[in-house]
Amino acid sequence: IGQVAQPTEKEVVPSVSVFVRKYKPKLEDVQWAQNGVVATIINGEAIPVVQNRIADAGFTELAIIPMGADKGEMEQGGGDPS
């Protein structure tokens, strides 16, 4: 009683650096993204099928750009980002 326990080994804490990738978009990329909306494709439809249905409805200037999974970027003007 009255004695303080002394550590037997020194704990080594490794130095860890975490690098975070930063992305600064170009103005033209921001403007391109602002011209469209993100759409969710339901019922497992393929994007070309949905694109054809949109064209059949008379919206020939509307394009869907696949973004992966069930998402697509819808924009006016045929989908050309330039």
N, C-alpha and C positions, 0 to 999 in steps of 0.2 A: 504494500500500500504506500502511496506517495511517490512511486516511481513512474516515470513517463516512458512509454514504449518508444523505442528508437527504430526508425525504418532500417531494414537490412539491405535493401537495394534501392537505387535511385531509379525512379520511373522516367523512362525516356518517351517524350512526346514527339512524334515525327512532325517535321515542318511540311504542311500541305498547302499547296497553292491551287486555287480553283480559277481557271480562266473562263471568262464568259465572252462568247462571240458577240460582237456588236454589229448591227447591220444598219446602215444609213441609206435609205432608198433614194434613188434619183428622182428628180421632180417628174420626169416623164413616166416613171413607173407608178408614182402616186396618182398622177392624173389618169393613167390607164385604168388603175384599180377603182378609182372613183366613178368611172363611167359605167360600171356594171354592178350586178348584185349576185350574191351567192345563193344558189338554189339547192334544195335537197331533193334528190330523185327518190320517189317512193315506189313501193311494190317491186323492187329489184329490176326495174326497167333499165335497158342499156341506153346510154346517152344518144347514140345515133337514132334509135327508135323514137326517143323523145324529141330530138331535133327534127325528124321527119314529121311528127305530129304537129309540132309548132309551125312548120312550113306549110303543112296542109291546111292549117287554120288561117293562113294568110300573112303570117309574120315571117316573111322571107329574109328580112334583114336582122333577125334575132339569132344569135349564135350561142351555143353552150360549149365552154371550154372545160374539159374534165380536170378536176382537182384531186381526184382520189376518193376512194370509198364511194359514198353516195352523194358527193358534193360536186357542183359544177358552177362555174362563173358564167352568168348570162349577161351578154352585152349586145348592144345594137351596132350594126355595121359589119357583120360577117366574121367577127372574131379575130381580126388582124390587129395585133397589139402595136403595130408601128404607125 
